[in-house]
Amino acid sequence: MRILLVEDDAKLGFMIQYKLGSEGHQVDWAQTAEEAEVFHDTGDYDLYILDWMLPGKSGLDLCKAWREGQDNAAILMLTARDAIQDRVNGLIQGADDYLIKPFAFEELFARIFALDRRKQSSGYHEAYSISGLTLDLRTQEVVRDGVTIYLTKRELDLLAYMMRHPGEVLSRERILNYVWGSGAEVTLNAVDATIKLLRRKIDEPFDFKLVQSIHGRGYRLVDMGADGHD
């Protein structure tokens, strides 16, 4: 899962990010609400793990604001507050689940698994379509003009990110942070190389080129009605 962790305790935050990364999740970690808002506005997440008590805005404030903004990603609150009324207030504001500090990582993993399973069983089905190109995230199937295209996991993540932002210029830094994760030890050249591989599969066999380079700014996925080709 793509996860945004918001936790101001440096030791705990590092351990959560490390443990979840070891389980195969991509985790961005913010230590303040302000930093979390930057991540939120530039990324697409499957799950938010929010510490209730933060300097400035609280995790509950973030939960309420993101729900009001129609963000439907799962939200798991981390809190030392174990009073029933506190938990009720959090659920009312849009939280999906709670984990009381201190906690065992096995329980954290189990709650994340349960939230993901709940999303899948509720009929969650994310698919995108643009200019004859379709991507089904459930089956990981990519088809363009009736032709099935086989992508690697990295190429699939990149294409999904671009299809979530059609027509929007995405900087190489932004792509790197989303597809590889903010702590990845790779350079921006990895973005260019993966874009090249993706183009080879979804663009080269077809007349209209969907992936455009915007000089000095990054890349974008264009619709058939967009002007110009790369």
Secondary structure as UniProt FT lines:
FT   STRAND          2..6
FT   HELIX           10..22
FT   TURN            23..24
FT   STRAND          26..30
FT   HELIX           33..42
FT   STRAND          47..51
FT   HELIX           59..68
FT   TURN            69..70
FT   STRAND          74..79
FT   HELIX           84..93
FT   STRAND          97..100
FT   HELIX           105..121
FT   TURN            122..123
FT   STRAND          127..130
FT   TURN            131..132
FT   STRAND          133..136
FT   TURN            137..140
FT   STRAND          141..144
FT   TURN            145..146
FT   STRAND          147..149
FT   HELIX           153..164
FT   TURN            166..167
FT   HELIX           172..179
FT   TURN            182..183
FT   HELIX           189..202
FT   TURN            203..205
FT   STRAND          211..214
FT   TURN            215..217
FT   STRAND          218..221
FT   TURN            224..225
//
